[in-house]
Amino acid sequence: MASTIAAITTGVGGVVTTADATGNLSLLSDTTTVVAVTSTGVAVTGTLSASGVSTFAAVNLSSTINSSAVTLYAVTNLGGF
């Protein structure tokens, strides 16, 4: 179990929170977990999107990558690098 913050999408809607002592947090859309934060990291269900600049401390590419799901982009300007 995890503490939760749920955005309720039925009835009059609203936000429902629950608490526990696990140290984990789940963000829900109604009853579906869309983001789970644990001591080992963050899991996103569905699509993660970002606008602007995204910075990652490290990227682990040691697992298998499904090439049919990868979009390649040409980098033309690295800002002086």
Summary of the structure (lengths in Angstrom):
residues: 81
radius of gyration: 17.8
end to end distance: 46.0
largest distance: 53.8
contacts: 110
relative contact order: 0.16
helix: 4%
strand: 33%
